[in-house]
Amino acid sequence: MNACMKCGRELTFNDIGAYRKFINRGSTQYLCKECLAARLDVTVEDINRKIEQFKLQGCTLFV
Ligand SMILES: [Zn+2]
């Protein structure tokens, strides 16, 4: 099971997808949505909204 490299929280499929989408597609270490939001200087809601958009576009990084 993957864990956030910053806070150690267990990662969901979409956490990993978001990290790949926003930071680095080839990464093998990830941040949870909260830490990713902090790093990108946006809110978790912003990220969730983006994920919904990507899903609508058929992106397979998200469920
Ligand atoms: Zn985290």
N, CA, C, O and the ligand as a Tripos MOL2 file, in Angstrom:
@<TRIPOS>MOLECULE
protein
  253   251    64     0     0
PROTEIN
NO_CHARGES

@<TRIPOS>ATOM
      1 N           0.8470   -1.2010    0.0000 N.3       1 MET1
      2 CA          0.0000    0.0000    0.0000 C.3       1 MET1
      3 C           0.8770    1.2440    0.0000 C.2       1 MET1
      4 O           1.8340    1.3320    0.7700 O.2       1 MET1
      5 N           0.5580    2.2020   -0.8550 N.am      2 ASN2
      6 CA          1.3060    3.4390   -0.9200 C.3       2 ASN2
      7 C           0.8800    4.4000    0.1910 C.2       2 ASN2
      8 O          -0.2890    4.4540    0.5740 O.2       2 ASN2
      9 N           1.8460    5.1490    0.6920 N.am      3 ALA3
     10 CA          1.5610    6.1550    1.7050 C.3       3 ALA3
     11 C           2.1310    7.4930    1.2450 C.2       3 ALA3
     12 O           3.1170    7.5370    0.5100 O.2       3 ALA3
     13 N           1.5110    8.5690    1.6790 N.am      4 CYS4
     14 CA          1.9840    9.9170    1.3540 C.3       4 CYS4
     15 C           3.4170   10.0850    1.8320 C.2       4 CYS4
     16 O           3.7300    9.7710    2.9810 O.2       4 CYS4
     17 N           4.3020   10.5830    0.9500 N.am      5 MET5
     18 CA          5.7190   10.6900    1.3230 C.3       5 MET5
     19 C           5.9540   11.8120    2.3280 C.2       5 MET5
     20 O           7.0320   11.9020    2.9150 O.2       5 MET5
     21 N           4.9520   12.6680    2.5310 N.am      6 LYS6
     22 CA          5.1260   13.7530    3.4850 C.3       6 LYS6
     23 C           4.4930   13.4410    4.8320 C.2       6 LYS6
     24 O           5.1580   13.5390    5.8630 O.2       6 LYS6
     25 N           3.1980   13.0590    4.8380 N.am      7 CYS7
     26 CA          2.5030   12.8800    6.1200 C.3       7 CYS7
     27 C           2.2320   11.4160    6.4470 C.2       7 CYS7
     28 O           1.7990   11.1070    7.5570 O.2       7 CYS7
     29 N           2.4800   10.4990    5.4940 N.am      8 GLY8
     30 CA          2.3320    9.0860    5.7900 C.3       8 GLY8
     31 C           0.9190    8.5510    5.6900 C.2       8 GLY8
     32 O           0.6820    7.3710    5.9500 O.2       8 GLY8
     33 N          -0.0180    9.4010    5.3190 N.am      9 ARG9
     34 CA         -1.3940    8.9670    5.1750 C.3       9 ARG9
     35 C          -1.5340    7.9540    4.0400 C.2       9 ARG9
     36 O          -0.8240    8.0300    3.0370 O.2       9 ARG9
     37 N          -2.4420    7.0220    4.2060 N.am     10 GLU10
     38 CA         -2.6840    6.0340    3.1570 C.3      10 GLU10
     39 C          -3.2750    6.7240    1.9260 C.2      10 GLU10
     40 O          -4.1680    7.5640    2.0380 O.2      10 GLU10
     41 N          -2.7660    6.3580    0.7600 N.am     11 LEU11
     42 CA         -3.1920    7.0300   -0.4600 C.3      11 LEU11
     43 C          -4.3230    6.2980   -1.1610 C.2      11 LEU11
     44 O          -4.3480    5.0680   -1.1930 O.2      11 LEU11
     45 N          -5.2490    7.0460   -1.7180 N.am     12 THR12
     46 CA         -6.2910    6.4560   -2.5470 C.3      12 THR12
     47 C          -5.8200    6.4390   -3.9990 C.2      12 THR12
     48 O          -4.8330    7.0830   -4.3530 O.2      12 THR12
     49 N          -6.5290    5.7050   -4.8160 N.am     13 PHE13
     50 CA         -6.2320    5.6480   -6.2440 C.3      13 PHE13
     51 C          -6.2170    7.0560   -6.8360 C.2      13 PHE13
     52 O          -5.3490    7.3840   -7.6450 O.2      13 PHE13
     53 N          -7.1830    7.8870   -6.4280 N.am     14 ASN14
     54 CA         -7.2660    9.2410   -6.9840 C.3      14 ASN14
     55 C          -6.1710   10.1580   -6.4470 C.2      14 ASN14
     56 O          -5.7480   11.0770   -7.1480 O.2      14 ASN14
     57 N          -5.7030    9.9310   -5.2170 N.am     15 ASP15
     58 CA         -4.5660   10.7070   -4.7030 C.3      15 ASP15
     59 C          -3.3610   10.4930   -5.6160 C.2      15 ASP15
     60 O          -2.6830   11.4410   -6.0120 O.2      15 ASP15
     61 N          -3.1180    9.2400   -5.9340 N.am     16 ILE16
     62 CA         -1.9810    8.9000   -6.7790 C.3      16 ILE16
     63 C          -2.1810    9.4740   -8.1770 C.2      16 ILE16
     64 O          -1.2490   10.0110   -8.7760 O.2      16 ILE16
     65 N          -3.3970    9.3570   -8.6890 N.am     17 GLY17
     66 CA         -3.7060    9.9060  -10.0080 C.3      17 GLY17
     67 C          -3.4830   11.4040  -10.0550 C.2      17 GLY17
     68 O          -2.9360   11.9230  -11.0280 O.2      17 GLY17
     69 N          -3.9010   12.1010   -9.0110 N.am     18 ALA18
     70 CA         -3.7480   13.5540   -8.9650 C.3      18 ALA18
     71 C          -2.2720   13.9240   -8.9480 C.2      18 ALA18
     72 O          -1.8450   14.8440   -9.6450 O.2      18 ALA18
     73 N          -1.5010   13.2050   -8.1510 N.am     19 TYR19
     74 CA         -0.0600   13.5020   -8.0910 C.3      19 TYR19
     75 C           0.5810   13.2920   -9.4630 C.2      19 TYR19
     76 O           1.3750   14.1070   -9.9310 O.2      19 TYR19
     77 N           0.2160   12.1890  -10.0840 N.am     20 ARG20
     78 CA          0.7720   11.9100  -11.4160 C.3      20 ARG20
     79 C           0.3760   12.9870  -12.4140 C.2      20 ARG20
     80 O           1.1800   13.4190  -13.2410 O.2      20 ARG20
     81 N          -0.8620   13.4060  -12.3210 N.am     21 LYS21
     82 CA         -1.3860   14.3790  -13.2850 C.3      21 LYS21
     83 C          -0.7410   15.7530  -13.0660 C.2      21 LYS21
     84 O          -0.3660   16.4280  -14.0250 O.2      21 LYS21
     85 N          -0.6160   16.1540  -11.8120 N.am     22 PHE22
     86 CA         -0.2080   17.5360  -11.5250 C.3      22 PHE22
     87 C           1.3000   17.6880  -11.3470 C.2      22 PHE22
     88 O           1.8390   18.7650  -11.6000 O.2      22 PHE22
     89 N           1.9780   16.6550  -10.9280 N.am     23 ILE23
     90 CA          3.4050   16.7920  -10.6050 C.3      23 ILE23
     91 C           4.2810   16.0000  -11.5710 C.2      23 ILE23
     92 O           5.0910   16.5750  -12.2960 O.2      23 ILE23
     93 N           4.1170   14.6900  -11.5780 N.am     24 ASN24
     94 CA          5.0340   13.8590  -12.3550 C.3      24 ASN24
     95 C           4.3980   12.5160  -12.6510 C.2      24 ASN24
     96 O           4.1520   11.7210  -11.7440 O.2      24 ASN24
     97 N           4.1350   12.2660  -13.9210 N.am     25 ARG25
     98 CA          3.4320   11.0640  -14.3220 C.3      25 ARG25
     99 C           4.2250    9.7940  -14.0110 C.2      25 ARG25
    100 O           3.6430    8.7390  -13.7590 O.2      25 ARG25
    101 N           5.5510    9.9010  -14.0290 N.am     26 GLY26
    102 CA          6.3590    8.7080  -13.8250 C.3      26 GLY26
    103 C           6.7830    8.4670  -12.3840 C.2      26 GLY26
    104 O           7.5840    7.5750  -12.1060 O.2      26 GLY26
    105 N           6.2440    9.2650  -11.4710 N.am     27 SER27
    106 CA          6.6950    9.1660  -10.0890 C.3      27 SER27
    107 C           6.2920    7.8430   -9.4450 C.2      27 SER27
    108 O           5.2640    7.2610   -9.7910 O.2      27 SER27
    109 N           7.1100    7.3780   -8.5080 N.am     28 THR28
    110 CA          6.7580    6.1780   -7.7540 C.3      28 THR28
    111 C           6.4970    6.5120   -6.2890 C.2      28 THR28
    112 O           6.1550    5.6330   -5.4980 O.2      28 THR28
    113 N           6.6590    7.7870   -5.9280 N.am     29 GLN29
    114 CA          6.2970    8.2520   -4.5840 C.3      29 GLN29
    115 C           5.3000    9.3790   -4.7440 C.2      29 GLN29
    116 O           5.3840   10.1750   -5.6800 O.2      29 GLN29
    117 N           4.3520    9.4380   -3.8180 N.am     30 TYR30
    118 CA          3.2350   10.3660   -4.0210 C.3      30 TYR30
    119 C           2.9040   11.1430   -2.7650 C.2      30 TYR30
    120 O           3.3410   10.8190   -1.6610 O.2      30 TYR30
    121 N           2.0940   12.2100   -2.9860 N.am     31 LEU31
    122 CA          1.5390   12.9790   -1.8830 C.3      31 LEU31
    123 C           0.0320   12.7520   -1.8320 C.2      31 LEU31
    124 O          -0.6110   12.5460   -2.8620 O.2      31 LEU31
    125 N          -0.5280   12.7910   -0.6150 N.am     32 CYS32
    126 CA         -1.9810   12.7610   -0.5000 C.3      32 CYS32
    127 C          -2.5300   14.0850   -1.0200 C.2      32 CYS32
    128 O          -1.7730   15.0240   -1.2670 O.2      32 CYS32
    129 N          -3.8450   14.1550   -1.1850 N.am     33 LYS33
    130 CA         -4.4480   15.3430   -1.7710 C.3      33 LYS33
    131 C          -4.1840   16.5930   -0.9250 C.2      33 LYS33
    132 O          -3.9830   17.6810   -1.4660 O.2      33 LYS33
    133 N          -4.1860   16.4360    0.3840 N.am     34 GLU34
    134 CA         -3.9570   17.5850    1.2610 C.3      34 GLU34
    135 C          -2.5470   18.1400    1.0650 C.2      34 GLU34
    136 O          -2.3680   19.3500    0.9260 O.2      34 GLU34
    137 N          -1.5480   17.2580    1.0550 N.am     35 CYS35
    138 CA         -0.1630   17.7030    0.8830 C.3      35 CYS35
    139 C           0.0700   18.2130   -0.5420 C.2      35 CYS35
    140 O           0.8380   19.1510   -0.7550 O.2      35 CYS35
    141 N          -0.5900   17.5970   -1.5000 N.am     36 LEU36
    142 CA         -0.4730   18.0460   -2.8890 C.3      36 LEU36
    143 C          -1.0570   19.4490   -3.0300 C.2      36 LEU36
    144 O          -0.4760   20.3060   -3.6950 O.2      36 LEU36
    145 N          -2.1980   19.6760   -2.4070 N.am     37 ALA37
    146 CA         -2.8270   20.9980   -2.4570 C.3      37 ALA37
    147 C          -1.8940   22.0430   -1.8480 C.2      37 ALA37
    148 O          -1.7310   23.1310   -2.3990 O.2      37 ALA37
    149 N          -1.2780   21.7070   -0.7050 N.am     38 ALA38
    150 CA         -0.3610   22.6400   -0.0510 C.3      38 ALA38
    151 C           0.8320   22.9360   -0.9600 C.2      38 ALA38
    152 O           1.2680   24.0820   -1.0710 O.2      38 ALA38
    153 N           1.3470   21.9080   -1.5990 N.am     39 ARG39
    154 CA          2.5000   22.0810   -2.4750 C.3      39 ARG39
    155 C           2.1670   22.9410   -3.6960 C.2      39 ARG39
    156 O           2.9840   23.7470   -4.1420 O.2      39 ARG39
    157 N           0.9570   22.7590   -4.2270 N.am     40 LEU40
    158 CA          0.5420   23.5180   -5.4100 C.3      40 LEU40
    159 C          -0.0530   24.8700   -5.0350 C.2      40 LEU40
    160 O          -0.3740   25.6820   -5.9030 O.2      40 LEU40
    161 N          -0.1970   25.1050   -3.7110 N.am     41 ASP41
    162 CA         -0.7850   26.3440   -3.2260 C.3      41 ASP41
    163 C          -2.2200   26.5270   -3.7330 C.2      41 ASP41
    164 O          -2.6140   27.6190   -4.1440 O.2      41 ASP41
    165 N          -2.9780   25.4530   -3.6940 N.am     42 VAL42
    166 CA         -4.4010   25.4930   -4.0220 C.3      42 VAL42
    167 C          -5.1500   24.7780   -2.9010 C.2      42 VAL42
    168 O          -4.5250   24.2870   -1.9600 O.2      42 VAL42
    169 N          -6.4880   24.7120   -2.9860 N.am     43 THR43
    170 CA         -7.2540   23.9940   -1.9740 C.3      43 THR43
    171 C          -7.5530   22.5720   -2.4510 C.2      43 THR43
    172 O          -7.4700   22.2680   -3.6410 O.2      43 THR43
    173 N          -7.9020   21.7110   -1.4970 N.am     44 VAL44
    174 CA         -8.2870   20.3400   -1.8530 C.3      44 VAL44
    175 C          -9.5200   20.3740   -2.7550 C.2      44 VAL44
    176 O          -9.6680   19.5400   -3.6480 O.2      44 VAL44
    177 N         -10.3980   21.3390   -2.5170 N.am     45 GLU45
    178 CA        -11.5920   21.4620   -3.3660 C.3      45 GLU45
    179 C         -11.1940   21.7350   -4.8120 C.2      45 GLU45
    180 O         -11.7980   21.1960   -5.7400 O.2      45 GLU45
    181 N         -10.1690   22.5780   -5.0030 N.am     46 ASP46
    182 CA         -9.6860   22.8490   -6.3610 C.3      46 ASP46
    183 C          -9.2390   21.5530   -7.0240 C.2      46 ASP46
    184 O          -9.5490   21.2960   -8.1880 O.2      46 ASP46
    185 N          -8.5140   20.7470   -6.2740 N.am     47 ILE47
    186 CA         -8.0030   19.4870   -6.8190 C.3      47 ILE47
    187 C          -9.1600   18.5430   -7.1330 C.2      47 ILE47
    188 O          -9.1780   17.9070   -8.1870 O.2      47 ILE47
    189 N         -10.1210   18.4540   -6.2230 N.am     48 ASN48
    190 CA        -11.2790   17.5900   -6.4810 C.3      48 ASN48
    191 C         -12.0310   18.0280   -7.7280 C.2      48 ASN48
    192 O         -12.5080   17.2040   -8.5080 O.2      48 ASN48
    193 N         -12.1290   19.3500   -7.9010 N.am     49 ARG49
    194 CA        -12.8160   19.8650   -9.0840 C.3      49 ARG49
    195 C         -12.0580   19.4730  -10.3500 C.2      49 ARG49
    196 O         -12.6600   19.0570  -11.3400 O.2      49 ARG49
    197 N         -10.7510   19.6080  -10.3100 N.am     50 LYS50
    198 CA         -9.9080   19.2270  -11.4550 C.3      50 LYS50
    199 C         -10.0540   17.7390  -11.7620 C.2      50 LYS50
    200 O         -10.1590   17.3400  -12.9220 O.2      50 LYS50
    201 N         -10.0590   16.9240  -10.7070 N.am     51 ILE51
    202 CA        -10.1950   15.4800  -10.9000 C.3      51 ILE51
    203 C         -11.5100   15.1680  -11.6060 C.2      51 ILE51
    204 O         -11.5530   14.3370  -12.5120 O.2      51 ILE51
    205 N         -12.5910   15.8450  -11.1830 N.am     52 GLU52
    206 CA        -13.8820   15.6310  -11.8310 C.3      52 GLU52
    207 C         -13.8120   15.9820  -13.3160 C.2      52 GLU52
    208 O         -14.3710   15.2770  -14.1570 O.2      52 GLU52
    209 N         -13.1170   17.0850  -13.6320 N.am     53 GLN53
    210 CA        -12.9530   17.4880  -15.0320 C.3      53 GLN53
    211 C         -12.1920   16.4250  -15.8180 C.2      53 GLN53
    212 O         -12.5920   16.0480  -16.9200 O.2      53 GLN53
    213 N         -11.0910   15.9460  -15.2380 N.am     54 PHE54
    214 CA        -10.2810   14.9410  -15.9290 C.3      54 PHE54
    215 C         -11.0920   13.6680  -16.1430 C.2      54 PHE54
    216 O         -10.9960   13.0340  -17.1940 O.2      54 PHE54
    217 N         -11.8910   13.2940  -15.1420 N.am     55 LYS55
    218 CA        -12.7270   12.1060  -15.2780 C.3      55 LYS55
    219 C         -13.6990   12.2580  -16.4440 C.2      55 LYS55
    220 O         -13.9030   11.3300  -17.2280 O.2      55 LYS55
    221 N         -14.2980   13.4500  -16.5420 N.am     56 LEU56
    222 CA        -15.2470   13.6970  -17.6330 C.3      56 LEU56
    223 C         -14.5590   13.5900  -18.9870 C.2      56 LEU56
    224 O         -15.1740   13.2130  -19.9850 O.2      56 LEU56
    225 N         -13.2660   13.9280  -19.0040 N.am     57 GLN57
    226 CA        -12.5040   13.8340  -20.2500 C.3      57 GLN57
    227 C         -12.0360   12.4040  -20.5180 C.2      57 GLN57
    228 O         -11.4010   12.1270  -21.5350 O.2      57 GLN57
    229 N         -12.3560   11.5090  -19.5980 N.am     58 GLY58
    230 CA        -12.0110   10.1050  -19.8000 C.3      58 GLY58
    231 C         -10.6370    9.7250  -19.3090 C.2      58 GLY58
    232 O         -10.1090    8.6820  -19.6960 O.2      58 GLY58
    233 N         -10.0430   10.5510  -18.4600 N.am     59 CYS59
    234 CA         -8.7050   10.2550  -17.9430 C.3      59 CYS59
    235 C          -8.7380    8.9830  -17.0960 C.2      59 CYS59
    236 O          -9.5700    8.8420  -16.1990 O.2      59 CYS59
    237 N          -7.8290    8.0690  -17.3890 N.am     60 THR60
    238 CA         -7.8360    6.7800  -16.6920 C.3      60 THR60
    239 C          -7.0610    6.7960  -15.3850 C.2      60 THR60
    240 O          -6.9550    5.7680  -14.7160 O.2      60 THR60
    241 N          -6.5130    7.9610  -15.0120 N.am     61 LEU61
    242 CA         -5.7960    8.0500  -13.7400 C.3      61 LEU61
    243 C          -6.7460    8.1590  -12.5620 C.2      61 LEU61
    244 O          -6.3180    8.0940  -11.4090 O.2      61 LEU61
    245 N          -8.0520    8.3270  -12.8440 N.am     62 PHE62
    246 CA         -9.0110    8.5380  -11.7780 C.3      62 PHE62
    247 C         -10.1960    7.6000  -11.8980 C.2      62 PHE62
    248 O         -10.5380    7.1430  -12.9890 O.2      62 PHE62
    249 N         -10.8300    7.3130  -10.7350 N.am     63 VAL63
    250 CA        -12.0470    6.5010  -10.7380 C.3      63 VAL63
    251 C         -13.1930    7.3070  -10.1420 C.2      63 VAL63
    252 O         -14.3160    6.8100  -10.0490 O.2      63 VAL63
    253 ZN          0.1080   13.8660    2.9730 Zn       64 ZN64
@<TRIPOS>BOND
     1     1     2 1
     2     2     3 1
     3     3     4 2
     4     3     5 am
     5     5     6 1
     6     6     7 1
     7     7     8 2
     8     7     9 am
     9     9    10 1
    10    10    11 1
    11    11    12 2
    12    11    13 am
    13    13    14 1
    14    14    15 1
    15    15    16 2
    16    15    17 am
    17    17    18 1
    18    18    19 1
    19    19    20 2
    20    19    21 am
    21    21    22 1
    22    22    23 1
    23    23    24 2
    24    23    25 am
    25    25    26 1
    26    26    27 1
    27    27    28 2
    28    27    29 am
    29    29    30 1
    30    30    31 1
    31    31    32 2
    32    31    33 am
    33    33    34 1
    34    34    35 1
    35    35    36 2
    36    35    37 am
    37    37    38 1
    38    38    39 1
    39    39    40 2
    40    39    41 am
    41    41    42 1
    42    42    43 1
    43    43    44 2
    44    43    45 am
    45    45    46 1
    46    46    47 1
    47    47    48 2
    48    47    49 am
    49    49    50 1
    50    50    51 1
    51    51    52 2
    52    51    53 am
    53    53    54 1
    54    54    55 1
    55    55    56 2
    56    55    57 am
    57    57    58 1
    58    58    59 1
    59    59    60 2
    60    59    61 am
    61    61    62 1
    62    62    63 1
    63    63    64 2
    64    63    65 am
    65    65    66 1
    66    66    67 1
    67    67    68 2
    68    67    69 am
    69    69    70 1
    70    70    71 1
    71    71    72 2
    72    71    73 am
    73    73    74 1
    74    74    75 1
    75    75    76 2
    76    75    77 am
    77    77    78 1
    78    78    79 1
    79    79    80 2
    80    79    81 am
    81    81    82 1
    82    82    83 1
    83    83    84 2
    84    83    85 am
    85    85    86 1
    86    86    87 1
    87    87    88 2
    88    87    89 am
    89    89    90 1
    90    90    91 1
    91    91    92 2
    92    91    93 am
    93    93    94 1
    94    94    95 1
    95    95    96 2
    96    95    97 am
    97    97    98 1
    98    98    99 1
    99    99   100 2
   100    99   101 am
   101   101   102 1
   102   102   103 1
   103   103   104 2
   104   103   105 am
   105   105   106 1
   106   106   107 1
   107   107   108 2
   108   107   109 am
   109   109   110 1
   110   110   111 1
   111   111   112 2
   112   111   113 am
   113   113   114 1
   114   114   115 1
   115   115   116 2
   116   115   117 am
   117   117   118 1
   118   118   119 1
   119   119   120 2
   120   119   121 am
   121   121   122 1
   122   122   123 1
   123   123   124 2
   124   123   125 am
   125   125   126 1
   126   126   127 1
   127   127   128 2
   128   127   129 am
   129   129   130 1
   130   130   131 1
   131   131   132 2
   132   131   133 am
   133   133   134 1
   134   134   135 1
   135   135   136 2
   136   135   137 am
   137   137   138 1
   138   138   139 1
   139   139   140 2
   140   139   141 am
   141   141   142 1
   142   142   143 1
   143   143   144 2
   144   143   145 am
   145   145   146 1
   146   146   147 1
   147   147   148 2
   148   147   149 am
   149   149   150 1
   150   150   151 1
   151   151   152 2
   152   151   153 am
   153   153   154 1
   154   154   155 1
   155   155   156 2
   156   155   157 am
   157   157   158 1
   158   158   159 1
   159   159   160 2
   160   159   161 am
   161   161   162 1
   162   162   163 1
   163   163   164 2
   164   163   165 am
   165   165   166 1
   166   166   167 1
   167   167   168 2
   168   167   169 am
   169   169   170 1
   170   170   171 1
   171   171   172 2
   172   171   173 am
   173   173   174 1
   174   174   175 1
   175   175   176 2
   176   175   177 am
   177   177   178 1
   178   178   179 1
   179   179   180 2
   180   179   181 am
   181   181   182 1
   182   182   183 1
   183   183   184 2
   184   183   185 am
   185   185   186 1
   186   186   187 1
   187   187   188 2
   188   187   189 am
   189   189   190 1
   190   190   191 1
   191   191   192 2
   192   191   193 am
   193   193   194 1
   194   194   195 1
   195   195   196 2
   196   195   197 am
   197   197   198 1
   198   198   199 1
   199   199   200 2
   200   199   201 am
   201   201   202 1
   202   202   203 1
   203   203   204 2
   204   203   205 am
   205   205   206 1
   206   206   207 1
   207   207   208 2
   208   207   209 am
   209   209   210 1
   210   210   211 1
   211   211   212 2
   212   211   213 am
   213   213   214 1
   214   214   215 1
   215   215   216 2
   216   215   217 am
   217   217   218 1
   218   218   219 1
   219   219   220 2
   220   219   221 am
   221   221   222 1
   222   222   223 1
   223   223   224 2
   224   223   225 am
   225   225   226 1
   226   226   227 1
   227   227   228 2
   228   227   229 am
   229   229   230 1
   230   230   231 1
   231   231   232 2
   232   231   233 am
   233   233   234 1
   234   234   235 1
   235   235   236 2
   236   235   237 am
   237   237   238 1
   238   238   239 1
   239   239   240 2
   240   239   241 am
   241   241   242 1
   242   242   243 1
   243   243   244 2
   244   243   245 am
   245   245   246 1
   246   246   247 1
   247   247   248 2
   248   247   249 am
   249   249   250 1
   250   250   251 1
   251   251   252 2
@<TRIPOS>SUBSTRUCTURE
     1 MET1         2 RESIDUE 1 A MET
     2 ASN2         6 RESIDUE 1 A ASN
     3 ALA3        10 RESIDUE 1 A ALA
     4 CYS4        14 RESIDUE 1 A CYS
     5 MET5        18 RESIDUE 1 A MET
     6 LYS6        22 RESIDUE 1 A LYS
     7 CYS7        26 RESIDUE 1 A CYS
     8 GLY8        30 RESIDUE 1 A GLY
     9 ARG9        34 RESIDUE 1 A ARG
    10 GLU10       38 RESIDUE 1 A GLU
    11 LEU11       42 RESIDUE 1 A LEU
    12 THR12       46 RESIDUE 1 A THR
    13 PHE13       50 RESIDUE 1 A PHE
    14 ASN14       54 RESIDUE 1 A ASN
    15 ASP15       58 RESIDUE 1 A ASP
    16 ILE16       62 RESIDUE 1 A ILE
    17 GLY17       66 RESIDUE 1 A GLY
    18 ALA18       70 RESIDUE 1 A ALA
    19 TYR19       74 RESIDUE 1 A TYR
    20 ARG20       78 RESIDUE 1 A ARG
    21 LYS21       82 RESIDUE 1 A LYS
    22 PHE22       86 RESIDUE 1 A PHE
    23 ILE23       90 RESIDUE 1 A ILE
    24 ASN24       94 RESIDUE 1 A ASN
    25 ARG25       98 RESIDUE 1 A ARG
    26 GLY26      102 RESIDUE 1 A GLY
    27 SER27      106 RESIDUE 1 A SER
    28 THR28      110 RESIDUE 1 A THR
    29 GLN29      114 RESIDUE 1 A GLN
    30 TYR30      118 RESIDUE 1 A TYR
    31 LEU31      122 RESIDUE 1 A LEU
    32 CYS32      126 RESIDUE 1 A CYS
    33 LYS33      130 RESIDUE 1 A LYS
    34 GLU34      134 RESIDUE 1 A GLU
    35 CYS35      138 RESIDUE 1 A CYS
    36 LEU36      142 RESIDUE 1 A LEU
    37 ALA37      146 RESIDUE 1 A ALA
    38 ALA38      150 RESIDUE 1 A ALA
    39 ARG39      154 RESIDUE 1 A ARG
    40 LEU40      158 RESIDUE 1 A LEU
    41 ASP41      162 RESIDUE 1 A ASP
    42 VAL42      166 RESIDUE 1 A VAL
    43 THR43      170 RESIDUE 1 A THR
    44 VAL44      174 RESIDUE 1 A VAL
    45 GLU45      178 RESIDUE 1 A GLU
    46 ASP46      182 RESIDUE 1 A ASP
    47 ILE47      186 RESIDUE 1 A ILE
    48 ASN48      190 RESIDUE 1 A ASN
    49 ARG49      194 RESIDUE 1 A ARG
    50 LYS50      198 RESIDUE 1 A LYS
    51 ILE51      202 RESIDUE 1 A ILE
    52 GLU52      206 RESIDUE 1 A GLU
    53 GLN53      210 RESIDUE 1 A GLN
    54 PHE54      214 RESIDUE 1 A PHE
    55 LYS55      218 RESIDUE 1 A LYS
    56 LEU56      222 RESIDUE 1 A LEU
    57 GLN57      226 RESIDUE 1 A GLN
    58 GLY58      230 RESIDUE 1 A GLY
    59 CYS59      234 RESIDUE 1 A CYS
    60 THR60      238 RESIDUE 1 A THR
    61 LEU61      242 RESIDUE 1 A LEU
    62 PHE62      246 RESIDUE 1 A PHE
    63 VAL63      250 RESIDUE 1 A VAL
    64 ZN64       253 GROUP 0 **** ****
